[in-house]
Amino acid sequence: MSYSERLHCEIIKKQADANFVNLETAIKTYDRDAAVCGAPAWRYVYHTIHSADCWFF
């Protein structure tokens, strides 16, 4: 792997780590039944976790 590829991978890893910390905070603090654009907030969290599972794991 080239230096550039390693650098890009490290940047992606740091951003993904930050995103997962933010998701964890949201899961611990949000009102699951609050309406967000006409849908319950839990649907957005579920979608985010599903997308992370598809793209990162």
Secondary structure, 3 states (H helix, E strand, C coil): CCHHHHHHHHHHHHHHHHHHHHHHHHHHHCCCCCEECCEEHHHHHHHHHHHHHHHHC
